Amino acid sequence: MAGVDFSLNVTINDRRQLTGIFAGDMVNAHLAGAEFAEKQTRATLSEPVDAVIVSCAGYPLDTTFYQAIKRSTCSY
């Protein structure tokens, strides 16, 4: 409804330092950022495991359950 013509997305590391900037078309910039983030953060295991313990990266990213769940998505 707003007529978005340009989008700016960034990625950060565990020290909250800027690691990537993705700008331009809203869909393409988001997809490029998501692909970059996945390559930088995805862990591959050589065999199945019984449990995985994850973190939401600490304060303020874990202030509320809503904030925490945004950082806790997984791909299989």
PDB file of N, CA, C and O in Angstrom, chain B, residues numbered from 101:
ATOM      1  N   MET B 101       0.821  -1.186   0.000  1.00  0.00           N
ATOM      2  CA  MET B 101       0.000   0.000   0.000  1.00  0.00           C
ATOM      3  C   MET B 101       0.867   1.252   0.000  1.00  0.00           C
ATOM      4  O   MET B 101       0.447   2.294  -0.505  1.00  0.00           O
ATOM      5  N   ALA B 102       2.074   1.164   0.562  1.00  0.00           N
ATOM      6  CA  ALA B 102       2.939   2.338   0.638  1.00  0.00           C
ATOM      7  C   ALA B 102       3.674   2.594  -0.670  1.00  0.00           C
ATOM      8  O   ALA B 102       4.224   3.677  -0.871  1.00  0.00           O
ATOM      9  N   GLY B 103       3.688   1.606  -1.560  1.00  0.00           N
ATOM     10  CA  GLY B 103       4.398   1.792  -2.812  1.00  0.00           C
ATOM     11  C   GLY B 103       5.908   1.798  -2.623  1.00  0.00           C
ATOM     12  O   GLY B 103       6.583   2.739  -3.038  1.00  0.00           O
ATOM     13  N   VAL B 104       6.432   0.767  -2.008  1.00  0.00           N
ATOM     14  CA  VAL B 104       7.866   0.688  -1.727  1.00  0.00           C
ATOM     15  C   VAL B 104       8.645   0.570  -3.030  1.00  0.00           C
ATOM     16  O   VAL B 104       8.364  -0.298  -3.856  1.00  0.00           O
ATOM     17  N   ASP B 105       9.624   1.449  -3.207  1.00  0.00           N
ATOM     18  CA  ASP B 105      10.478   1.431  -4.393  1.00  0.00           C
ATOM     19  C   ASP B 105      11.894   0.977  -4.074  1.00  0.00           C
ATOM     20  O   ASP B 105      12.642   0.607  -4.979  1.00  0.00           O
ATOM     21  N   PHE B 106      12.272   0.999  -2.795  1.00  0.00           N
ATOM     22  CA  PHE B 106      13.654   0.724  -2.412  1.00  0.00           C
ATOM     23  C   PHE B 106      13.656   0.132  -1.012  1.00  0.00           C
ATOM     24  O   PHE B 106      12.875   0.540  -0.152  1.00  0.00           O
ATOM     25  N   SER B 107      14.529  -0.820  -0.795  1.00  0.00           N
ATOM     26  CA  SER B 107      14.646  -1.463   0.509  1.00  0.00           C
ATOM     27  C   SER B 107      16.120  -1.558   0.884  1.00  0.00           C
ATOM     28  O   SER B 107      16.982  -1.708   0.018  1.00  0.00           O
ATOM     29  N   LEU B 108      16.396  -1.471   2.168  1.00  0.00           N
ATOM     30  CA  LEU B 108      17.760  -1.597   2.675  1.00  0.00           C
ATOM     31  C   LEU B 108      17.746  -2.593   3.826  1.00  0.00           C
ATOM     32  O   LEU B 108      17.070  -2.375   4.831  1.00  0.00           O
ATOM     33  N   ASN B 109      18.490  -3.685   3.682  1.00  0.00           N
ATOM     34  CA  ASN B 109      18.586  -4.726   4.696  1.00  0.00           C
ATOM     35  C   ASN B 109      20.050  -4.903   5.064  1.00  0.00           C
ATOM     36  O   ASN B 109      20.936  -4.728   4.227  1.00  0.00           O
ATOM     37  N   VAL B 110      20.298  -5.250   6.318  1.00  0.00           N
ATOM     38  CA  VAL B 110      21.674  -5.495   6.758  1.00  0.00           C
ATOM     39  C   VAL B 110      21.739  -6.798   7.530  1.00  0.00           C
ATOM     40  O   VAL B 110      20.732  -7.280   8.049  1.00  0.00           O
ATOM     41  N   THR B 111      22.942  -7.367   7.599  1.00  0.00           N
ATOM     42  CA  THR B 111      23.218  -8.517   8.465  1.00  0.00           C
ATOM     43  C   THR B 111      24.301  -8.104   9.446  1.00  0.00           C
ATOM     44  O   THR B 111      25.132  -7.242   9.161  1.00  0.00           O
ATOM     45  N   ILE B 112      24.269  -8.750  10.627  1.00  0.00           N
ATOM     46  CA  ILE B 112      25.270  -8.479  11.655  1.00  0.00           C
ATOM     47  C   ILE B 112      25.845  -9.789  12.159  1.00  0.00           C
ATOM     48  O   ILE B 112      25.254 -10.850  11.964  1.00  0.00           O
ATOM     49  N   ASN B 113      26.997  -9.714  12.806  1.00  0.00           N
ATOM     50  CA  ASN B 113      27.605 -10.902  13.393  1.00  0.00           C
ATOM     51  C   ASN B 113      27.283 -10.976  14.889  1.00  0.00           C
ATOM     52  O   ASN B 113      26.484 -10.192  15.401  1.00  0.00           O
ATOM     53  N   ASP B 114      27.912 -11.923  15.578  1.00  0.00           N
ATOM     54  CA  ASP B 114      27.620 -12.111  17.001  1.00  0.00           C
ATOM     55  C   ASP B 114      28.110 -10.954  17.866  1.00  0.00           C
ATOM     56  O   ASP B 114      27.721 -10.856  19.030  1.00  0.00           O
ATOM     57  N   ARG B 115      28.941 -10.089  17.332  1.00  0.00           N
ATOM     58  CA  ARG B 115      29.381  -8.883  18.057  1.00  0.00           C
ATOM     59  C   ARG B 115      28.595  -7.661  17.616  1.00  0.00           C
ATOM     60  O   ARG B 115      28.945  -6.524  17.932  1.00  0.00           O
ATOM     61  N   ARG B 116      27.513  -7.925  16.872  1.00  0.00           N
ATOM     62  CA  ARG B 116      26.620  -6.896  16.336  1.00  0.00           C
ATOM     63  C   ARG B 116      27.337  -5.931  15.388  1.00  0.00           C
ATOM     64  O   ARG B 116      26.987  -4.755  15.298  1.00  0.00           O
ATOM     65  N   GLN B 117      28.349  -6.453  14.684  1.00  0.00           N
ATOM     66  CA  GLN B 117      29.053  -5.669  13.669  1.00  0.00           C
ATOM     67  C   GLN B 117      28.398  -5.928  12.311  1.00  0.00           C
ATOM     68  O   GLN B 117      27.970  -7.046  12.025  1.00  0.00           O
ATOM     69  N   LEU B 118      28.327  -4.913  11.498  1.00  0.00           N
ATOM     70  CA  LEU B 118      27.740  -5.016  10.174  1.00  0.00           C
ATOM     71  C   LEU B 118      28.547  -5.987   9.317  1.00  0.00           C
ATOM     72  O   LEU B 118      29.766  -5.858   9.211  1.00  0.00           O
ATOM     73  N   THR B 119      27.868  -6.961   8.704  1.00  0.00           N
ATOM     74  CA  THR B 119      28.557  -7.931   7.851  1.00  0.00           C
ATOM     75  C   THR B 119      28.085  -7.893   6.407  1.00  0.00           C
ATOM     76  O   THR B 119      28.759  -8.418   5.521  1.00  0.00           O
ATOM     77  N   GLY B 120      26.945  -7.284   6.164  1.00  0.00           N
ATOM     78  CA  GLY B 120      26.444  -7.214   4.797  1.00  0.00           C
ATOM     79  C   GLY B 120      25.377  -6.147   4.653  1.00  0.00           C
ATOM     80  O   GLY B 120      24.639  -5.851   5.593  1.00  0.00           O
ATOM     81  N   ILE B 121      25.309  -5.574   3.457  1.00  0.00           N
ATOM     82  CA  ILE B 121      24.289  -4.577   3.129  1.00  0.00           C
ATOM     83  C   ILE B 121      23.625  -5.030   1.835  1.00  0.00           C
ATOM     84  O   ILE B 121      24.306  -5.342   0.859  1.00  0.00           O
ATOM     85  N   PHE B 122      22.296  -5.065   1.829  1.00  0.00           N
ATOM     86  CA  PHE B 122      21.537  -5.545   0.685  1.00  0.00           C
ATOM     87  C   PHE B 122      20.449  -4.526   0.378  1.00  0.00           C
ATOM     88  O   PHE B 122      19.528  -4.325   1.170  1.00  0.00           O
ATOM     89  N   ALA B 123      20.567  -3.892  -0.769  1.00  0.00           N
ATOM     90  CA  ALA B 123      19.670  -2.780  -1.087  1.00  0.00           C
ATOM     91  C   ALA B 123      19.107  -2.930  -2.486  1.00  0.00           C
ATOM     92  O   ALA B 123      19.677  -3.610  -3.339  1.00  0.00           O
ATOM     93  N   GLY B 124      17.978  -2.281  -2.701  1.00  0.00           N
ATOM     94  CA  GLY B 124      17.357  -2.258  -4.020  1.00  0.00           C
ATOM     95  C   GLY B 124      15.924  -2.717  -3.952  1.00  0.00           C
ATOM     96  O   GLY B 124      15.188  -2.362  -3.031  1.00  0.00           O
ATOM     97  N   ASP B 125      15.528  -3.509  -4.934  1.00  0.00           N
ATOM     98  CA  ASP B 125      14.181  -4.054  -4.984  1.00  0.00           C
ATOM     99  C   ASP B 125      13.873  -4.800  -3.681  1.00  0.00           C
ATOM    100  O   ASP B 125      14.705  -5.566  -3.195  1.00  0.00           O
ATOM    101  N   MET B 126      12.689  -4.579  -3.118  1.00  0.00           N
ATOM    102  CA  MET B 126      12.345  -5.114  -1.808  1.00  0.00           C
ATOM    103  C   MET B 126      12.496  -6.640  -1.752  1.00  0.00           C
ATOM    104  O   MET B 126      13.099  -7.149  -0.807  1.00  0.00           O
ATOM    105  N   VAL B 127      11.985  -7.359  -2.698  1.00  0.00           N
ATOM    106  CA  VAL B 127      12.051  -8.824  -2.676  1.00  0.00           C
ATOM    107  C   VAL B 127      13.472  -9.310  -2.939  1.00  0.00           C
ATOM    108  O   VAL B 127      13.975 -10.165  -2.211  1.00  0.00           O
ATOM    109  N   ASN B 128      14.117  -8.782  -3.959  1.00  0.00           N
ATOM    110  CA  ASN B 128      15.460  -9.243  -4.315  1.00  0.00           C
ATOM    111  C   ASN B 128      16.488  -8.927  -3.228  1.00  0.00           C
ATOM    112  O   ASN B 128      17.358  -9.752  -2.951  1.00  0.00           O
ATOM    113  N   ALA B 129      16.404  -7.754  -2.613  1.00  0.00           N
ATOM    114  CA  ALA B 129      17.332  -7.391  -1.544  1.00  0.00           C
ATOM    115  C   ALA B 129      17.136  -8.299  -0.338  1.00  0.00           C
ATOM    116  O   ALA B 129      18.109  -8.719   0.288  1.00  0.00           O
ATOM    117  N   HIS B 130      15.893  -8.601  -0.012  1.00  0.00           N
ATOM    118  CA  HIS B 130      15.622  -9.500   1.116  1.00  0.00           C
ATOM    119  C   HIS B 130      16.153 -10.901   0.834  1.00  0.00           C
ATOM    120  O   HIS B 130      16.801 -11.501   1.692  1.00  0.00           O
ATOM    121  N   LEU B 131      15.887 -11.422  -0.351  1.00  0.00           N
ATOM    122  CA  LEU B 131      16.361 -12.758  -0.694  1.00  0.00           C
ATOM    123  C   LEU B 131      17.886 -12.840  -0.687  1.00  0.00           C
ATOM    124  O   LEU B 131      18.448 -13.828  -0.215  1.00  0.00           O
ATOM    125  N   ALA B 132      18.555 -11.821  -1.201  1.00  0.00           N
ATOM    126  CA  ALA B 132      20.017 -11.807  -1.201  1.00  0.00           C
ATOM    127  C   ALA B 132      20.548 -11.790   0.231  1.00  0.00           C
ATOM    128  O   ALA B 132      21.500 -12.503   0.546  1.00  0.00           O
ATOM    129  N   GLY B 133      19.942 -10.986   1.095  1.00  0.00           N
ATOM    130  CA  GLY B 133      20.354 -10.936   2.498  1.00  0.00           C
ATOM    131  C   GLY B 133      20.110 -12.246   3.216  1.00  0.00           C
ATOM    132  O   GLY B 133      20.950 -12.691   3.998  1.00  0.00           O
ATOM    133  N   ALA B 134      18.969 -12.868   2.962  1.00  0.00           N
ATOM    134  CA  ALA B 134      18.644 -14.145   3.601  1.00  0.00           C
ATOM    135  C   ALA B 134      19.613 -15.240   3.152  1.00  0.00           C
ATOM    136  O   ALA B 134      20.045 -16.053   3.969  1.00  0.00           O
ATOM    137  N   GLU B 135      19.954 -15.269   1.875  1.00  0.00           N
ATOM    138  CA  GLU B 135      20.903 -16.252   1.361  1.00  0.00           C
ATOM    139  C   GLU B 135      22.286 -16.053   1.989  1.00  0.00           C
ATOM    140  O   GLU B 135      22.938 -17.020   2.384  1.00  0.00           O
ATOM    141  N   PHE B 136      22.724 -14.812   2.076  1.00  0.00           N
ATOM    142  CA  PHE B 136      24.013 -14.504   2.702  1.00  0.00           C
ATOM    143  C   PHE B 136      24.018 -14.932   4.165  1.00  0.00           C
ATOM    144  O   PHE B 136      24.965 -15.569   4.626  1.00  0.00           O
ATOM    145  N   ALA B 137      22.958 -14.580   4.896  1.00  0.00           N
ATOM    146  CA  ALA B 137      22.871 -14.923   6.321  1.00  0.00           C
ATOM    147  C   ALA B 137      22.883 -16.428   6.515  1.00  0.00           C
ATOM    148  O   ALA B 137      23.525 -16.924   7.441  1.00  0.00           O
ATOM    149  N   GLU B 138      22.186 -17.161   5.661  1.00  0.00           N
ATOM    150  CA  GLU B 138      22.172 -18.614   5.789  1.00  0.00           C
ATOM    151  C   GLU B 138      23.568 -19.197   5.584  1.00  0.00           C
ATOM    152  O   GLU B 138      23.984 -20.077   6.337  1.00  0.00           O
ATOM    153  N   LYS B 139      24.290 -18.719   4.580  1.00  0.00           N
ATOM    154  CA  LYS B 139      25.648 -19.216   4.322  1.00  0.00           C
ATOM    155  C   LYS B 139      26.584 -18.916   5.496  1.00  0.00           C
ATOM    156  O   LYS B 139      27.480 -19.706   5.792  1.00  0.00           O
ATOM    157  N   GLN B 140      26.377 -17.781   6.160  1.00  0.00           N
ATOM    158  CA  GLN B 140      27.241 -17.377   7.262  1.00  0.00           C
ATOM    159  C   GLN B 140      26.912 -18.069   8.579  1.00  0.00           C
ATOM    160  O   GLN B 140      27.773 -18.152   9.455  1.00  0.00           O
ATOM    161  N   THR B 141      25.694 -18.563   8.739  1.00  0.00           N
ATOM    162  CA  THR B 141      25.273 -19.044  10.053  1.00  0.00           C
ATOM    163  C   THR B 141      24.846 -20.501  10.102  1.00  0.00           C
ATOM    164  O   THR B 141      24.721 -21.055  11.194  1.00  0.00           O
ATOM    165  N   ARG B 142      24.626 -21.123   8.996  1.00  0.00           N
ATOM    166  CA  ARG B 142      24.120 -22.498   8.980  1.00  0.00           C
ATOM    167  C   ARG B 142      25.208 -23.480   9.384  1.00  0.00           C
ATOM    168  O   ARG B 142      26.353 -23.381   8.943  1.00  0.00           O
ATOM    169  N   ALA B 143      24.834 -24.419  10.221  1.00  0.00           N
ATOM    170  CA  ALA B 143      25.743 -25.497  10.629  1.00  0.00           C
ATOM    171  C   ALA B 143      25.217 -26.807  10.055  1.00  0.00           C
ATOM    172  O   ALA B 143      24.018 -27.079  10.117  1.00  0.00           O
ATOM    173  N   THR B 144      26.099 -27.606   9.505  1.00  0.00           N
ATOM    174  CA  THR B 144      25.729 -28.900   8.957  1.00  0.00           C
ATOM    175  C   THR B 144      26.340 -29.989   9.822  1.00  0.00           C
ATOM    176  O   THR B 144      27.531 -29.955  10.134  1.00  0.00           O
ATOM    177  N   LEU B 145      25.529 -30.939  10.200  1.00  0.00           N
ATOM    178  CA  LEU B 145      25.987 -32.051  11.022  1.00  0.00           C
ATOM    179  C   LEU B 145      26.159 -33.278  10.148  1.00  0.00           C
ATOM    180  O   LEU B 145      25.401 -33.484   9.201  1.00  0.00           O
ATOM    181  N   SER B 146      27.152 -34.089  10.464  1.00  0.00           N
ATOM    182  CA  SER B 146      27.440 -35.268   9.653  1.00  0.00           C
ATOM    183  C   SER B 146      26.462 -36.411   9.903  1.00  0.00           C
ATOM    184  O   SER B 146      26.358 -37.332   9.094  1.00  0.00           O
ATOM    185  N   GLU B 147      25.745 -36.351  11.025  1.00  0.00           N
ATOM    186  CA  GLU B 147      24.765 -37.399  11.329  1.00  0.00           C
ATOM    187  C   GLU B 147      23.665 -36.820  12.214  1.00  0.00           C
ATOM    188  O   GLU B 147      23.865 -35.785  12.850  1.00  0.00           O
ATOM    189  N   PRO B 148      22.507 -37.477  12.262  1.00  0.00           N
ATOM    190  CA  PRO B 148      21.405 -36.979  13.097  1.00  0.00           C
ATOM    191  C   PRO B 148      21.788 -36.943  14.579  1.00  0.00           C
ATOM    192  O   PRO B 148      22.604 -37.742  15.038  1.00  0.00           O
ATOM    193  N   VAL B 149      21.195 -36.017  15.313  1.00  0.00           N
ATOM    194  CA  VAL B 149      21.430 -35.899  16.759  1.00  0.00           C
ATOM    195  C   VAL B 149      20.097 -35.921  17.488  1.00  0.00           C
ATOM    196  O   VAL B 149      19.047 -35.696  16.885  1.00  0.00           O
ATOM    197  N   ASP B 150      20.140 -36.192  18.782  1.00  0.00           N
ATOM    198  CA  ASP B 150      18.916 -36.269  19.580  1.00  0.00           C
ATOM    199  C   ASP B 150      18.376 -34.894  19.952  1.00  0.00           C
ATOM    200  O   ASP B 150      17.162 -34.726  20.069  1.00  0.00           O
ATOM    201  N   ALA B 151      19.237 -33.924  20.136  1.00  0.00           N
ATOM    202  CA  ALA B 151      18.800 -32.595  20.565  1.00  0.00           C
ATOM    203  C   ALA B 151      19.775 -31.534  20.067  1.00  0.00           C
ATOM    204  O   ALA B 151      20.957 -31.801  19.853  1.00  0.00           O
ATOM    205  N   VAL B 152      19.248 -30.324  19.888  1.00  0.00           N
ATOM    206  CA  VAL B 152      20.066 -29.181  19.512  1.00  0.00           C
ATOM    207  C   VAL B 152      19.723 -28.043  20.466  1.00  0.00           C
ATOM    208  O   VAL B 152      18.546 -27.735  20.657  1.00  0.00           O
ATOM    209  N   ILE B 153      20.722 -27.421  21.061  1.00  0.00           N
ATOM    210  CA  ILE B 153      20.517 -26.295  21.956  1.00  0.00           C
ATOM    211  C   ILE B 153      20.905 -25.029  21.201  1.00  0.00           C
ATOM    212  O   ILE B 153      22.017 -24.930  20.681  1.00  0.00           O
ATOM    213  N   VAL B 154      19.997 -24.066  21.139  1.00  0.00           N
ATOM    214  CA  VAL B 154      20.238 -22.820  20.408  1.00  0.00           C
ATOM    215  C   VAL B 154      20.095 -21.622  21.334  1.00  0.00           C
ATOM    216  O   VAL B 154      19.507 -21.717  22.410  1.00  0.00           O
ATOM    217  N   SER B 155      20.635 -20.511  20.904  1.00  0.00           N
ATOM    218  CA  SER B 155      20.563 -19.269  21.665  1.00  0.00           C
ATOM    219  C   SER B 155      19.967 -18.182  20.784  1.00  0.00           C
ATOM    220  O   SER B 155      20.086 -18.228  19.560  1.00  0.00           O
ATOM    221  N   CYS B 156      19.336 -17.223  21.402  1.00  0.00           N
ATOM    222  CA  CYS B 156      18.784 -16.081  20.668  1.00  0.00           C
ATOM    223  C   CYS B 156      19.767 -14.925  20.637  1.00  0.00           C
ATOM    224  O   CYS B 156      19.382 -13.808  20.291  1.00  0.00           O
ATOM    225  N   ALA B 157      20.998 -15.155  20.980  1.00  0.00           N
ATOM    226  CA  ALA B 157      22.085 -14.175  20.915  1.00  0.00           C
ATOM    227  C   ALA B 157      22.095 -13.189  22.070  1.00  0.00           C
ATOM    228  O   ALA B 157      22.827 -12.201  22.015  1.00  0.00           O
ATOM    229  N   GLY B 158      21.314 -13.420  23.110  1.00  0.00           N
ATOM    230  CA  GLY B 158      21.374 -12.565  24.290  1.00  0.00           C
ATOM    231  C   GLY B 158      20.590 -11.269  24.166  1.00  0.00           C
ATOM    232  O   GLY B 158      19.923 -11.017  23.162  1.00  0.00           O
ATOM    233  N   TYR B 159      20.685 -10.462  25.202  1.00  0.00           N
ATOM    234  CA  TYR B 159      19.968  -9.192  25.286  1.00  0.00           C
ATOM    235  C   TYR B 159      20.416  -8.249  24.174  1.00  0.00           C
ATOM    236  O   TYR B 159      21.616  -8.206  23.899  1.00  0.00           O
ATOM    237  N   PRO B 160      19.556  -7.505  23.528  1.00  0.00           N
ATOM    238  CA  PRO B 160      18.109  -7.401  23.715  1.00  0.00           C
ATOM    239  C   PRO B 160      17.314  -8.350  22.837  1.00  0.00           C
ATOM    240  O   PRO B 160      16.086  -8.275  22.803  1.00  0.00           O
ATOM    241  N   LEU B 161      18.000  -9.249  22.118  1.00  0.00           N
ATOM    242  CA  LEU B 161      17.306 -10.122  21.183  1.00  0.00           C
ATOM    243  C   LEU B 161      16.461 -11.183  21.866  1.00  0.00           C
ATOM    244  O   LEU B 161      15.665 -11.853  21.209  1.00  0.00           O
ATOM    245  N   ASP B 162      16.620 -11.347  23.171  1.00  0.00           N
ATOM    246  CA  ASP B 162      15.817 -12.326  23.903  1.00  0.00           C
ATOM    247  C   ASP B 162      14.938 -11.661  24.964  1.00  0.00           C
ATOM    248  O   ASP B 162      14.527 -12.312  25.924  1.00  0.00           O
ATOM    249  N   THR B 163      14.654 -10.385  24.796  1.00  0.00           N
ATOM    250  CA  THR B 163      13.881  -9.633  25.780  1.00  0.00           C
ATOM    251  C   THR B 163      12.499 -10.236  26.002  1.00  0.00           C
ATOM    252  O   THR B 163      12.033 -10.330  27.137  1.00  0.00           O
ATOM    253  N   THR B 164      11.844 -10.645  24.913  1.00  0.00           N
ATOM    254  CA  THR B 164      10.522 -11.249  25.011  1.00  0.00           C
ATOM    255  C   THR B 164      10.505 -12.522  24.177  1.00  0.00           C
ATOM    256  O   THR B 164      11.389 -12.743  23.349  1.00  0.00           O
ATOM    257  N   PHE B 165       9.496 -13.357  24.401  1.00  0.00           N
ATOM    258  CA  PHE B 165       9.360 -14.566  23.594  1.00  0.00           C
ATOM    259  C   PHE B 165       9.221 -14.206  22.127  1.00  0.00           C
ATOM    260  O   PHE B 165       9.782 -14.887  21.269  1.00  0.00           O
ATOM    261  N   TYR B 166       8.478 -13.140  21.823  1.00  0.00           N
ATOM    262  CA  TYR B 166       8.313 -12.696  20.441  1.00  0.00           C
ATOM    263  C   TYR B 166       9.667 -12.391  19.808  1.00  0.00           C
ATOM    264  O   TYR B 166       9.927 -12.805  18.678  1.00  0.00           O
ATOM    265  N   GLN B 167      10.527 -11.677  20.517  1.00  0.00           N
ATOM    266  CA  GLN B 167      11.861 -11.356  20.003  1.00  0.00           C
ATOM    267  C   GLN B 167      12.679 -12.631  19.833  1.00  0.00           C
ATOM    268  O   GLN B 167      13.360 -12.802  18.821  1.00  0.00           O
ATOM    269  N   ALA B 168      12.618 -13.518  20.808  1.00  0.00           N
ATOM    270  CA  ALA B 168      13.420 -14.738  20.784  1.00  0.00           C
ATOM    271  C   ALA B 168      13.060 -15.632  19.606  1.00  0.00           C
ATOM    272  O   ALA B 168      13.947 -16.181  18.953  1.00  0.00           O
ATOM    273  N   ILE B 169      11.773 -15.783  19.329  1.00  0.00           N
ATOM    274  CA  ILE B 169      11.353 -16.694  18.277  1.00  0.00           C
ATOM    275  C   ILE B 169      11.758 -16.199  16.889  1.00  0.00           C
ATOM    276  O   ILE B 169      11.927 -17.003  15.971  1.00  0.00           O
ATOM    277  N   LYS B 170      11.915 -14.892  16.728  1.00  0.00           N
ATOM    278  CA  LYS B 170      12.339 -14.349  15.435  1.00  0.00           C
ATOM    279  C   LYS B 170      13.742 -14.824  15.082  1.00  0.00           C
ATOM    280  O   LYS B 170      14.064 -14.963  13.902  1.00  0.00           O
ATOM    281  N   ARG B 171      14.587 -15.076  16.086  1.00  0.00           N
ATOM    282  CA  ARG B 171      15.965 -15.493  15.855  1.00  0.00           C
ATOM    283  C   ARG B 171      16.135 -16.998  15.870  1.00  0.00           C
ATOM    284  O   ARG B 171      17.229 -17.482  15.580  1.00  0.00           O
ATOM    285  N   SER B 172      15.105 -17.757  16.193  1.00  0.00           N
ATOM    286  CA  SER B 172      15.259 -19.182  16.424  1.00  0.00           C
ATOM    287  C   SER B 172      14.703 -20.048  15.298  1.00  0.00           C
ATOM    288  O   SER B 172      14.346 -21.201  15.542  1.00  0.00           O
ATOM    289  N   THR B 173      14.621 -19.544  14.101  1.00  0.00           N
ATOM    290  CA  THR B 173      14.078 -20.357  13.012  1.00  0.00           C
ATOM    291  C   THR B 173      15.133 -21.328  12.511  1.00  0.00           C
ATOM    292  O   THR B 173      16.321 -21.008  12.498  1.00  0.00           O
ATOM    293  N   CYS B 174      14.707 -22.494  12.105  1.00  0.00           N
ATOM    294  CA  CYS B 174      15.618 -23.542  11.651  1.00  0.00           C
ATOM    295  C   CYS B 174      15.193 -24.040  10.287  1.00  0.00           C
ATOM    296  O   CYS B 174      14.020 -23.959   9.923  1.00  0.00           O
ATOM    297  N   SER B 175      16.152 -24.556   9.533  1.00  0.00           N
ATOM    298  CA  SER B 175      15.879 -25.225   8.260  1.00  0.00           C
ATOM    299  C   SER B 175      16.314 -26.679   8.399  1.00  0.00           C
ATOM    300  O   SER B 175      17.300 -26.981   9.072  1.00  0.00           O
ATOM    301  N   TYR B 176      15.590 -27.552   7.774  1.00  0.00           N
ATOM    302  CA  TYR B 176      15.959 -28.984   7.797  1.00  0.00           C
ATOM    303  C   TYR B 176      16.223 -29.474   6.403  1.00  0.00           C
ATOM    304  O   TYR B 176      16.546 -30.646   6.211  1.00  0.00           O
TER     305      TYR B 176
END
